[in-house]
Amino acid sequence: MALIHIGFFSDVLGMAVNCDVILPQSATKQIGMAAASRQGRHPTLWLLHGASDDHTIWQRRTSIERYAAPLGLAVVMPAAHLSSYANMAHGGRFYDYIAKELPEKMRTFFPLSDKREDNYIAGLSMGGAGCMKIGLANPENYAAIGCLSAGAINRHRAPASSNPAWERRRLMTMGDRDPAGTEEDPMFNANKILEQGLPIPRIYHAVGSSDFVLESAHETRDFFQAIPGNPFDYTYEEDPGAHTWDFWDDHIQHFLKFIGLKPVEGIRN
């Protein structure tokens, strides 16, 4: 695999941004790991970070490169700061950047597939809620969504006085905006997909049984499990664990199995 650290200018955000990209590479003399690529443009995982981290964290805390290598899968890891992947009331238009501009830019820089069946979006914590929001608001772009340690909505519901720091973040992100019926309303968009006959992304959802977001995850679980016929192929896993990289390193592998991308045949190393 090739690891590329790229800085470029975002017209949407009006500033320079950073993104790390893992690209498939065929290799015959690499020791200790399978290395493979597919013909044509690469299938791509858009992988989102959590609130305390940045575009480098998935490589630093997991073996995502090693997991993606035999699949011939590209992985794009953008930085989104404390944006909640939203068009912020007091900040940048990070939803538009991640959902719209970033794929366009990356596909001009690298040979990434623009076919829906070749694109997947996943993330943890803030990024888990972000990938649910982006994936369900743009179902024509993603074959599957992988939500780790999050609910479809993570916004704090307790009185502001109980967590003033969280309330400041919520106000910075949402202001007084009503999220109902917008990209910030994943349940609305899930129903819209079904009502309008839009492409339906498959959903993998995992959370640790000791995670502090468990209540939000349960609300999301209950919503999708109540839909007759399970049209989203919604798969929920609640395993022992907390809001930790041990859990995320394990369950990103579960998601890669869930998407069903077969390893490249005839790999030699």
Backbone as CSV, one residue per row, in Angstrom:
resi,resn,N_x,N_y,N_z,CA_x,CA_y,CA_z,C_x,C_y,C_z
1,MET,0.846,-1.191,0.000,0.000,0.000,0.000,0.882,1.241,0.000
2,ALA,0.378,2.278,-0.641,1.036,3.574,-0.614,0.294,4.467,0.375
3,LEU,1.045,5.147,1.244,0.461,6.090,2.203,0.833,7.492,1.763
4,ILE,-0.182,8.306,1.503,0.034,9.646,0.968,-0.568,10.674,1.921
5,HIS,0.254,11.628,2.347,-0.214,12.749,3.156,-0.408,13.925,2.199
6,ILE,-1.642,14.375,2.060,-1.924,15.388,1.053,-2.530,16.634,1.692
7,GLY,-2.003,17.772,1.307,-2.589,19.046,1.676,-3.078,19.741,0.421
8,PHE,-4.250,20.326,0.472,-4.808,20.995,-0.696,-5.755,22.083,-0.219
9,PHE,-6.249,22.867,-1.150,-7.140,23.970,-0.787,-8.589,23.553,-0.998
10,SER,-9.406,23.801,0.019,-10.847,23.545,-0.072,-11.561,24.841,-0.400
11,ASP,-12.229,24.863,-1.539,-13.033,26.036,-1.883,-14.239,26.159,-0.964
12,VAL,-14.785,25.024,-0.538,-15.962,25.039,0.338,-15.629,25.662,1.692
13,LEU,-14.482,25.289,2.250,-14.087,25.794,3.558,-13.300,27.102,3.471
14,GLY,-12.766,27.383,2.292,-11.969,28.587,2.117,-10.642,28.535,2.845
15,MET,-10.055,27.339,2.934,-8.784,27.201,3.645,-8.073,25.929,3.195
16,ALA,-6.798,25.838,3.544,-6.023,24.635,3.275,-6.445,23.537,4.237
17,VAL,-6.494,22.307,3.746,-6.930,21.160,4.544,-5.945,20.011,4.357
18,ASN,-6.050,19.022,5.249,-5.188,17.842,5.206,-6.018,16.574,5.126
19,CYS,-5.451,15.596,4.456,-6.126,14.312,4.289,-5.051,13.254,4.082
20,ASP,-5.219,12.099,4.684,-4.327,10.971,4.440,-5.051,9.935,3.597
21,VAL,-4.315,9.339,2.674,-4.896,8.388,1.731,-4.020,7.146,1.673
22,ILE,-4.640,5.989,1.797,-3.968,4.712,1.570,-4.426,4.189,0.222
23,LEU,-3.475,3.947,-0.664,-3.801,3.466,-2.008,-3.284,2.046,-2.212
24,PRO,-4.079,1.190,-2.849,-3.623,-0.173,-3.127,-2.370,-0.176,-4.000
25,GLN,-1.515,-1.143,-3.737,-0.299,-1.311,-4.524,0.030,-2.791,-4.602
26,SER,0.196,-3.284,-5.808,0.658,-4.656,-5.972,2.150,-4.717,-5.696
27,ALA,2.560,-5.720,-4.952,3.978,-5.879,-4.650,4.282,-7.358,-4.510
28,THR,5.457,-7.777,-4.972,5.827,-9.187,-4.927,6.950,-9.478,-3.937
29,LYS,7.591,-8.435,-3.409,8.733,-8.657,-2.515,8.529,-8.038,-1.139
30,GLN,7.311,-7.624,-0.847,7.025,-7.028,0.448,6.888,-8.132,1.488
31,ILE,7.546,-7.969,2.601,7.581,-9.013,3.615,6.509,-8.769,4.667
32,GLY,5.723,-9.801,4.954,4.860,-9.758,6.114,3.438,-9.317,5.890
33,MET,3.071,-8.895,4.684,1.673,-8.539,4.451,1.325,-8.711,2.987
34,ALA,0.056,-8.990,2.729,-0.418,-9.103,1.363,-0.532,-7.713,0.759
35,ALA,-0.192,-7.575,-0.500,-0.267,-6.283,-1.175,-0.891,-6.504,-2.539
36,ALA,-2.005,-5.844,-2.787,-2.745,-6.122,-4.009,-3.494,-4.896,-4.479
37,SER,-3.729,-4.827,-5.777,-4.593,-3.793,-6.339,-5.466,-4.432,-7.407
38,ARG,-6.548,-3.745,-7.734,-7.475,-4.226,-8.739,-7.272,-3.462,-10.036
39,GLN,-7.748,-4.025,-11.108,-7.712,-3.305,-12.368,-8.711,-2.162,-12.337
40,GLY,-8.375,-1.067,-12.978,-9.286,0.065,-13.033,-9.200,0.909,-11.774
41,ARG,-10.272,1.620,-11.489,-10.292,2.524,-10.340,-10.597,1.763,-9.048
42,HIS,-10.035,2.250,-7.959,-10.074,1.513,-6.698,-11.403,1.693,-5.954
43,PRO,-11.951,0.615,-5.385,-13.019,0.784,-4.392,-12.455,1.564,-3.212
44,THR,-13.334,2.320,-2.536,-12.845,3.302,-1.557,-13.668,3.289,-0.286
45,LEU,-12.952,3.334,0.841,-13.560,3.525,2.152,-13.249,4.949,2.614
46,TRP,-14.293,5.725,2.869,-14.167,7.068,3.428,-14.281,6.915,4.937
47,LEU,-13.173,7.142,5.656,-13.054,6.755,7.056,-12.895,8.002,7.932
48,LEU,-13.845,8.214,8.839,-13.960,9.464,9.585,-13.481,9.297,11.027
49,HIS,-12.822,10.324,11.535,-12.266,10.303,12.890,-13.263,10.836,13.914
50,GLY,-12.919,10.687,15.183,-13.742,11.177,16.279,-13.347,12.568,16.718
51,ALA,-14.020,13.058,17.775,-13.932,14.463,18.157,-12.554,14.878,18.661
52,SER,-11.814,13.982,19.282,-10.530,14.388,19.855,-9.358,14.209,18.902
53,ASP,-9.624,13.797,17.670,-8.544,13.332,16.810,-8.491,14.053,15.464
54,ASP,-7.722,13.485,14.527,-7.539,14.108,13.219,-7.367,13.028,12.158
55,HIS,-6.906,13.443,10.982,-6.814,12.553,9.828,-5.751,11.464,9.978
56,THR,-4.863,11.580,10.958,-3.788,10.587,11.123,-4.159,9.449,12.061
57,ILE,-5.256,9.591,12.800,-5.464,8.736,13.971,-5.747,7.287,13.629
58,TRP,-6.471,7.018,12.541,-6.777,5.629,12.207,-5.508,4.840,11.905
59,GLN,-4.502,5.484,11.318,-3.243,4.795,11.039,-2.426,4.610,12.303
60,ARG,-2.503,5.574,13.217,-1.695,5.523,14.430,-2.218,4.512,15.445
61,ARG,-3.526,4.291,15.470,-4.113,3.478,16.529,-4.667,2.130,16.048
62,THR,-4.740,1.917,14.731,-5.219,0.633,14.211,-4.275,0.156,13.109
63,SER,-4.560,-1.027,12.593,-3.806,-1.569,11.449,-4.639,-1.484,10.181
64,ILE,-5.319,-0.356,9.974,-6.223,-0.225,8.837,-5.527,-0.495,7.509
65,GLU,-4.271,-0.100,7.369,-3.565,-0.358,6.110,-3.426,-1.849,5.864
66,ARG,-3.085,-2.586,6.904,-2.926,-4.028,6.764,-4.256,-4.709,6.473
67,TYR,-5.341,-4.206,7.050,-6.654,-4.805,6.810,-7.141,-4.539,5.382
68,ALA,-6.830,-3.349,4.847,-7.311,-2.968,3.519,-6.473,-3.576,2.401
69,ALA,-5.211,-3.896,2.683,-4.276,-4.301,1.632,-4.749,-5.483,0.794
70,PRO,-5.146,-6.614,1.380,-5.540,-7.747,0.524,-6.837,-7.521,-0.229
71,LEU,-7.610,-6.502,0.184,-8.880,-6.207,-0.481,-8.691,-5.288,-1.689
72,GLY,-7.495,-4.749,-1.875,-7.298,-3.770,-2.939,-8.160,-2.542,-2.708
73,LEU,-8.315,-2.148,-1.453,-9.228,-1.090,-1.053,-8.465,0.183,-0.720
74,ALA,-8.843,1.298,-1.346,-8.295,2.600,-0.966,-9.025,3.103,0.271
75,VAL,-8.313,3.844,1.114,-8.910,4.417,2.321,-8.579,5.903,2.355
76,VAL,-9.614,6.739,2.449,-9.441,8.192,2.499,-9.835,8.659,3.889
77,MET,-8.920,9.364,4.561,-9.120,9.788,5.949,-8.939,11.303,6.047
78,PRO,-10.028,12.058,6.006,-9.937,13.516,6.052,-9.922,14.045,7.483
79,ALA,-9.457,15.270,7.637,-9.565,15.977,8.910,-10.829,16.831,8.905
80,ALA,-11.577,16.762,10.012,-12.810,17.548,10.109,-12.905,18.330,11.415
81,HIS,-11.822,18.303,12.209,-11.750,19.090,13.444,-12.946,18.770,14.356
82,LEU,-13.462,19.753,15.089,-14.603,19.533,15.986,-15.906,19.947,15.314
83,SER,-16.046,19.588,14.065,-17.164,20.083,13.248,-18.433,19.259,13.372
84,SER,-18.344,18.055,13.922,-19.459,17.094,13.873,-19.891,16.816,12.435
85,TYR,-18.990,17.047,11.486,-19.279,16.815,10.069,-20.531,17.569,9.640
86,ALA,-20.665,18.799,10.150,-21.855,19.618,9.910,-21.483,20.889,9.162
87,ASN,-22.471,21.493,8.543,-22.350,22.883,8.101,-22.584,23.736,9.340
88,MET,-21.503,24.169,9.944,-21.547,24.725,11.293,-22.211,26.101,11.320
89,ALA,-22.940,26.345,12.400,-23.525,27.675,12.600,-22.438,28.715,12.780
90,HIS,-21.358,28.331,13.444,-20.238,29.245,13.700,-18.946,28.521,13.322
91,GLY,-18.763,28.335,12.039,-17.599,27.608,11.550,-17.773,27.244,10.095
92,GLY,-16.995,26.262,9.653,-16.980,25.910,8.246,-18.103,24.974,7.829
93,ARG,-18.295,24.861,6.536,-19.310,23.972,5.958,-18.699,22.580,5.774
94,PHE,-18.504,21.891,6.897,-17.802,20.616,6.845,-18.658,19.498,6.258
95,TYR,-19.968,19.568,6.391,-20.811,18.567,5.722,-20.620,18.662,4.213
96,ASP,-20.713,19.859,3.662,-20.538,20.031,2.220,-19.137,19.616,1.788
97,TYR,-18.156,19.907,2.618,-16.775,19.544,2.280,-16.612,18.031,2.220
98,ILE,-17.035,17.310,3.274,-16.814,15.864,3.334,-17.718,15.115,2.360
99,ALA,-18.986,15.510,2.276,-19.955,14.758,1.479,-19.854,15.045,-0.015
100,LYS,-19.407,16.256,-0.375,-19.472,16.668,-1.784,-18.101,17.012,-2.371
101,GLU,-17.414,17.979,-1.755,-16.158,18.436,-2.357,-15.048,17.406,-2.258
102,LEU,-14.891,16.773,-1.100,-13.782,15.839,-0.905,-13.772,14.704,-1.929
103,PRO,-14.899,13.999,-2.175,-14.852,12.951,-3.191,-14.467,13.473,-4.575
104,GLU,-14.968,14.640,-4.935,-14.613,15.212,-6.237,-13.119,15.487,-6.321
105,LYS,-12.560,16.098,-5.277,-11.124,16.405,-5.278,-10.288,15.126,-5.321
106,MET,-10.623,14.166,-4.453,-9.816,12.955,-4.366,-9.828,12.179,-5.682
107,ARG,-10.958,12.219,-6.397,-11.039,11.476,-7.652,-10.297,12.166,-8.783
108,THR,-10.000,13.448,-8.618,-9.120,14.102,-9.597,-7.653,13.827,-9.286
109,PHE,-7.337,13.623,-8.008,-5.947,13.371,-7.600,-5.546,11.904,-7.756
110,PHE,-6.492,10.984,-7.506,-6.181,9.553,-7.422,-7.216,8.729,-8.207
111,PRO,-6.844,7.524,-8.620,-7.777,6.675,-9.400,-8.782,5.966,-8.506
112,LEU,-9.739,6.713,-7.979,-10.764,6.171,-7.092,-12.074,6.008,-7.855
113,SER,-12.757,4.921,-7.622,-14.009,4.650,-8.320,-15.108,5.602,-7.855
114,ASP,-15.934,6.035,-8.802,-17.107,6.840,-8.450,-18.395,6.009,-8.484
115,LYS,-18.267,4.695,-8.642,-19.442,3.825,-8.655,-19.951,3.629,-7.233
116,ARG,-21.259,3.717,-7.078,-21.844,3.559,-5.748,-21.424,2.253,-5.100
117,GLU,-21.427,1.167,-5.866,-21.138,-0.143,-5.294,-19.695,-0.284,-4.826
118,ASP,-18.845,0.674,-5.179,-17.435,0.648,-4.788,-17.116,1.617,-3.660
119,ASN,-18.124,2.269,-3.083,-17.858,3.294,-2.076,-18.573,2.981,-0.763
120,TYR,-17.809,3.143,0.329,-18.291,2.834,1.669,-17.851,3.973,2.597
121,ILE,-18.654,4.253,3.622,-18.302,5.308,4.566,-18.452,4.774,5.982
122,ALA,-17.450,5.044,6.822,-17.461,4.544,8.193,-16.746,5.535,9.096
123,GLY,-16.971,5.383,10.395,-16.295,6.256,11.343,-16.613,5.851,12.764
124,LEU,-15.927,6.488,13.704,-16.125,6.197,15.119,-16.547,7.456,15.867
125,SER,-17.391,7.274,16.872,-17.829,8.361,17.751,-18.390,9.516,16.925
126,MET,-17.803,10.711,16.988,-18.282,11.810,16.147,-18.318,11.398,14.682
127,GLY,-17.327,10.614,14.260,-17.299,10.130,12.883,-18.323,9.055,12.607
128,GLY,-18.728,8.298,13.662,-19.794,7.318,13.483,-21.126,7.986,13.199
129,ALA,-21.442,9.025,13.988,-22.648,9.803,13.712,-22.518,10.521,12.376
130,GLY,-21.303,10.994,12.062,-21.086,11.690,10.798,-21.327,10.810,9.597
131,CYS,-20.877,9.552,9.664,-21.064,8.677,8.496,-22.525,8.267,8.350
132,MET,-23.267,8.157,9.455,-24.704,7.894,9.349,-25.405,9.081,8.690
133,LYS,-25.040,10.276,9.116,-25.638,11.482,8.543,-25.328,11.589,7.054
134,ILE,-24.068,11.485,6.694,-23.660,11.661,5.302,-24.189,10.520,4.435
135,GLY,-24.087,9.290,4.927,-24.516,8.147,4.134,-26.002,8.127,3.864
136,LEU,-26.812,8.477,4.868,-28.260,8.443,4.689,-28.784,9.657,3.937
137,ALA,-28.052,10.769,3.980,-28.459,11.945,3.206,-28.016,11.851,1.750
138,ASN,-27.081,10.944,1.450,-26.550,10.781,0.091,-26.508,9.297,-0.269
139,PRO,-27.642,8.615,-0.242,-27.631,7.155,-0.406,-27.206,6.708,-1.794
140,GLU,-27.255,7.624,-2.745,-26.829,7.290,-4.101,-25.319,7.156,-4.214
141,ASN,-24.595,7.524,-3.157,-23.125,7.553,-3.226,-22.440,6.417,-2.487
142,TYR,-23.159,5.689,-1.609,-22.503,4.718,-0.737,-23.274,3.399,-0.709
143,ALA,-22.529,2.303,-0.826,-23.135,0.984,-0.743,-23.346,0.551,0.694
144,ALA,-22.510,1.047,1.627,-22.616,0.618,3.017,-22.096,1.703,3.942
145,ILE,-22.643,1.687,5.169,-22.300,2.623,6.228,-21.828,1.807,7.426
146,GLY,-20.729,2.237,8.058,-20.211,1.560,9.247,-20.125,2.514,10.415
147,CYS,-21.051,2.404,11.360,-21.148,3.313,12.503,-20.593,2.617,13.743
148,LEU,-19.475,3.119,14.274,-18.857,2.535,15.455,-18.974,3.499,16.635
149,SER,-19.440,2.975,17.769,-19.484,3.732,19.027,-20.182,5.073,18.872
150,ALA,-21.375,5.026,18.318,-22.165,6.238,18.108,-23.608,5.829,17.889
151,GLY,-24.482,6.831,17.950,-25.839,6.673,17.456,-25.971,7.492,16.191
152,ALA,-27.116,7.417,15.565,-27.325,8.244,14.377,-27.222,9.719,14.724
153,ILE,-27.572,10.065,15.973,-27.447,11.431,16.469,-26.782,11.362,17.832
154,ASN,-25.670,12.103,18.015,-24.949,12.088,19.282,-25.146,13.356,20.091
155,ARG,-25.961,14.280,19.618,-26.090,15.553,20.329,-26.588,15.349,21.757
156,HIS,-25.953,16.068,22.663,-26.246,15.925,24.088,-27.656,16.421,24.387
157,ARG,-28.422,15.657,25.147,-29.814,16.008,25.415,-30.043,16.518,26.835
158,ALA,-29.035,16.404,27.714,-29.206,16.851,29.088,-29.190,18.372,29.147
159,PRO,-29.677,18.968,30.235,-29.625,20.429,30.375,-28.206,20.950,30.223
160,ALA,-28.085,22.135,29.645,-26.764,22.697,29.370,-25.919,22.796,30.626
161,SER,-26.540,23.053,31.761,-25.782,23.231,32.995,-25.046,21.969,33.418
162,SER,-25.497,20.797,32.935,-24.852,19.549,33.326,-23.563,19.299,32.559
163,ASN,-23.410,19.918,31.411,-22.198,19.752,30.616,-22.011,21.000,29.758
164,PRO,-21.548,22.100,30.360,-21.451,23.358,29.610,-20.503,23.288,28.422
165,ALA,-19.425,22.492,28.531,-18.493,22.387,27.408,-19.179,21.752,26.203
166,TRP,-19.960,20.688,26.458,-20.692,20.026,25.371,-21.733,20.973,24.780
167,GLU,-22.389,21.756,25.641,-23.399,22.692,25.160,-22.769,23.768,24.278
168,ARG,-21.576,24.228,24.636,-20.880,25.208,23.785,-20.575,24.617,22.418
169,ARG,-20.160,23.365,22.393,-19.894,22.704,21.115,-21.166,22.578,20.285
170,ARG,-22.263,22.217,20.965,-23.530,22.074,20.240,-23.963,23.402,19.632
171,LEU,-23.814,24.471,20.395,-24.195,25.789,19.882,-23.279,26.229,18.748
172,MET,-21.989,25.931,18.866,-21.049,26.245,17.797,-21.430,25.517,16.506
173,THR,-21.877,24.281,16.660,-22.211,23.463,15.497,-23.591,23.788,14.937
174,MET,-24.593,23.822,15.806,-25.979,23.904,15.350,-26.605,25.278,15.523
175,GLY,-26.112,26.078,16.467,-26.771,27.343,16.738,-28.221,27.097,17.118
176,ASP,-29.115,27.901,16.564,-30.546,27.691,16.825,-31.243,27.006,15.658
177,ARG,-30.478,26.346,14.807,-31.025,25.670,13.639,-31.889,24.482,14.040
178,ASP,-33.009,24.310,13.393,-33.864,23.142,13.573,-33.388,22.060,12.606
179,PRO,-32.882,20.932,13.111,-32.344,19.901,12.215,-33.403,19.073,11.505
180,ALA,-34.648,19.182,11.905,-35.693,18.317,11.354,-35.791,18.453,9.835
181,GLY,-35.750,17.320,9.161,-35.914,17.306,7.715,-34.696,17.737,6.923
182,THR,-33.539,17.853,7.585,-32.305,18.254,6.909,-31.330,17.080,6.913
183,GLU,-30.108,17.339,6.427,-29.067,16.311,6.491,-28.745,15.928,7.934
184,GLU,-29.105,16.790,8.888,-28.851,16.521,10.306,-29.905,15.607,10.932
185,ASP,-30.780,15.057,10.137,-31.895,14.240,10.624,-31.846,12.860,9.963
186,PRO,-30.956,11.977,10.436,-30.780,10.677,9.767,-32.037,9.829,9.713
187,MET,-32.874,9.874,10.746,-34.086,9.062,10.725,-35.042,9.553,9.633
188,PHE,-35.144,10.869,9.487,-35.946,11.428,8.400,-35.429,10.946,7.057
189,ASN,-34.107,10.976,6.886,-33.531,10.588,5.603,-33.638,9.092,5.354
190,ALA,-33.602,8.291,6.426,-33.829,6.852,6.251,-35.253,6.596,5.755
191,ASN,-36.216,7.280,6.354,-37.597,7.130,5.886,-37.769,7.657,4.467
192,LYS,-37.085,8.749,4.151,-37.148,9.317,2.801,-36.634,8.325,1.756
193,ILE,-35.548,7.628,2.095,-35.003,6.618,1.186,-36.065,5.579,0.849
194,LEU,-36.758,5.114,1.867,-37.775,4.078,1.662,-39.001,4.618,0.938
195,GLU,-39.441,5.809,1.305,-40.649,6.383,0.706,-40.448,6.734,-0.761
196,GLN,-39.241,7.185,-1.115,-38.980,7.630,-2.487,-38.303,6.567,-3.339
197,GLY,-38.068,5.400,-2.779,-37.453,4.332,-3.557,-36.020,4.622,-3.953
198,LEU,-35.288,5.311,-3.096,-33.892,5.642,-3.366,-33.004,4.430,-3.094
199,PRO,-31.764,4.438,-3.592,-30.845,3.339,-3.269,-30.687,3.214,-1.757
200,ILE,-30.632,1.985,-1.282,-30.599,1.733,0.160,-29.204,1.250,0.574
201,PRO,-28.475,2.043,1.336,-27.184,1.561,1.827,-27.361,0.536,2.945
202,ARG,-26.515,-0.464,2.972,-26.489,-1.408,4.080,-25.834,-0.721,5.283
203,ILE,-26.246,-1.104,6.491,-25.740,-0.440,7.696,-25.207,-1.464,8.680
204,TYR,-23.949,-1.263,9.086,-23.337,-2.024,10.175,-23.161,-1.079,11.354
205,HIS,-23.599,-1.487,12.545,-23.596,-0.624,13.724,-23.048,-1.426,14.899
206,ALA,-21.986,-0.915,15.520,-21.379,-1.627,16.639,-21.073,-0.664,17.777
207,VAL,-21.282,-1.142,19.007,-21.002,-0.329,20.187,-20.613,-1.250,21.321
208,GLY,-19.758,-0.743,22.212,-19.364,-1.516,23.379,-20.425,-1.467,24.465
209,SER,-20.559,-2.547,25.203,-21.589,-2.618,26.241,-21.314,-1.680,27.410
210,SER,-20.086,-1.152,27.516,-19.747,-0.185,28.565,-19.516,1.212,28.002
211,ASP,-19.972,1.467,26.793,-19.739,2.760,26.140,-20.721,3.810,26.652
212,PHE,-20.235,5.044,26.816,-21.107,6.109,27.316,-22.141,6.565,26.291
213,VAL,-22.009,6.154,25.013,-23.012,6.513,23.997,-24.064,5.417,23.834
214,LEU,-24.113,4.488,24.777,-24.971,3.317,24.619,-26.446,3.696,24.449
215,GLU,-26.920,4.697,25.190,-28.327,5.085,25.079,-28.655,5.569,23.669
216,SER,-27.795,6.405,23.112,-28.006,6.887,21.751,-27.945,5.741,20.747
217,ALA,-27.007,4.807,20.969,-26.902,3.650,20.078,-28.164,2.799,20.151
218,HIS,-28.723,2.645,21.338,-29.948,1.851,21.486,-31.130,2.510,20.787
219,GLU,-31.210,3.832,20.847,-32.290,4.525,20.140,-32.183,4.284,18.639
220,THR,-30.965,4.336,18.129,-30.749,4.078,16.702,-31.073,2.625,16.366
221,ARG,-30.602,1.706,17.197,-30.911,0.275,17.003,-32.414,0.036,16.955
222,ASP,-33.126,0.619,17.906,-34.574,0.387,17.982,-35.287,0.940,16.748
223,PHE,-34.808,2.070,16.245,-35.426,2.659,15.046,-35.272,1.721,13.852
224,PHE,-34.063,1.257,13.587,-33.844,0.443,12.389,-34.426,-0.956,12.539
225,GLN,-34.383,-1.505,13.738,-34.937,-2.848,13.916,-36.459,-2.864,13.831
226,ALA,-37.075,-1.691,13.971,-38.544,-1.613,13.869,-39.027,-1.501,12.423
227,ILE,-38.119,-1.296,11.477,-38.529,-1.173,10.073,-38.825,-2.569,9.513
228,PRO,-40.021,-2.812,9.037,-40.367,-4.152,8.546,-39.453,-4.610,7.409
229,GLY,-39.014,-5.848,7.500,-38.235,-6.446,6.427,-36.762,-6.113,6.429
230,ASN,-36.314,-5.274,7.344,-34.902,-4.894,7.446,-34.302,-4.508,6.088
231,PRO,-34.874,-3.490,5.427,-34.407,-3.132,4.082,-32.974,-2.605,4.052
232,PHE,-32.474,-2.079,5.168,-31.099,-1.570,5.216,-30.089,-2.673,5.545
233,ASP,-30.559,-3.897,5.640,-29.700,-4.995,6.089,-28.967,-4.558,7.363
234,TYR,-29.711,-3.900,8.245,-29.137,-3.326,9.459,-28.624,-4.434,10.368
235,THR,-27.330,-4.358,10.693,-26.673,-5.352,11.528,-26.105,-4.662,12.756
236,TYR,-26.543,-5.096,13.929,-26.139,-4.459,15.184,-25.317,-5.429,16.019
237,GLU,-24.170,-4.949,16.511,-23.331,-5.745,17.393,-23.050,-4.935,18.656
238,GLU,-23.402,-5.482,19.789,-23.072,-4.877,21.083,-22.191,-5.875,21.823
239,ASP,-20.911,-5.599,21.843,-19.938,-6.520,22.397,-19.283,-5.911,23.632
240,PRO,-18.642,-6.724,24.456,-17.920,-6.164,25.599,-16.893,-5.128,25.128
241,GLY,-16.861,-4.000,25.825,-15.923,-2.963,25.437,-16.444,-1.586,25.764
242,ALA,-15.586,-0.606,25.577,-15.927,0.777,25.881,-15.554,1.655,24.692
243,HIS,-15.408,2.950,24.934,-15.100,3.930,23.891,-13.583,3.950,23.703
244,THR,-13.039,2.868,23.131,-11.589,2.681,23.095,-11.130,2.165,21.738
245,TRP,-9.828,2.335,21.511,-9.253,1.874,20.249,-9.177,0.360,20.169
246,ASP,-9.142,-0.338,21.277,-9.222,-1.802,21.211,-10.513,-2.218,20.511
247,PHE,-11.609,-1.574,20.875,-12.904,-1.895,20.266,-12.921,-1.498,18.797
248,TRP,-12.434,-0.313,18.466,-12.507,0.182,17.091,-11.581,-0.590,16.160
249,ASP,-10.392,-0.964,16.636,-9.485,-1.753,15.805,-10.105,-3.105,15.475
250,ASP,-10.805,-3.680,16.436,-11.468,-4.963,16.215,-12.650,-4.820,15.266
251,HIS,-13.505,-3.807,15.498,-14.769,-3.747,14.779,-14.677,-3.100,13.406
252,ILE,-13.602,-2.386,13.108,-13.435,-1.952,11.722,-13.161,-3.174,10.846
253,GLN,-12.570,-4.217,11.425,-12.395,-5.466,10.682,-13.739,-6.149,10.452
254,HIS,-14.623,-6.062,11.439,-15.968,-6.620,11.256,-16.684,-5.908,10.104
255,PHE,-16.516,-4.584,10.054,-17.176,-3.828,8.979,-16.616,-4.226,7.619
256,LEU,-15.315,-4.399,7.516,-14.730,-4.791,6.231,-15.245,-6.155,5.784
257,LYS,-15.512,-7.040,6.735,-16.132,-8.316,6.378,-17.587,-8.101,5.966
258,PHE,-18.269,-7.183,6.635,-19.674,-6.902,6.347,-19.881,-6.405,4.923
259,ILE,-18.959,-5.570,4.424,-19.173,-5.017,3.082,-18.999,-6.069,1.997
260,GLY,-18.361,-7.186,2.327,-18.309,-8.309,1.404,-17.334,-8.148,0.254
261,LEU,-16.378,-7.242,0.383,-15.383,-7.067,-0.668,-14.398,-8.233,-0.611
262,LYS,-14.315,-8.988,-1.675,-13.481,-10.183,-1.677,-12.001,-9.817,-1.847
263,PRO,-11.108,-10.542,-1.180,-9.689,-10.311,-1.384,-9.294,-10.513,-2.843
264,VAL,-8.301,-9.774,-3.274,-7.798,-9.907,-4.634,-7.161,-11.300,-4.782
265,GLU,-7.467,-11.956,-5.880,-6.942,-13.297,-6.102,-5.505,-13.251,-6.616
266,GLY,-4.777,-14.297,-6.320,-3.429,-14.441,-6.857,-2.407,-13.492,-6.265
267,ILE,-2.608,-13.079,-5.000,-1.638,-12.178,-4.369,-0.340,-12.933,-4.113
268,ARG,0.773,-12.291,-4.461,2.100,-12.840,-4.161,2.854,-11.784,-3.366
269,ASN,3.543,-12.262,-2.328,4.392,-11.318,-1.582,5.655,-12.009,-1.112
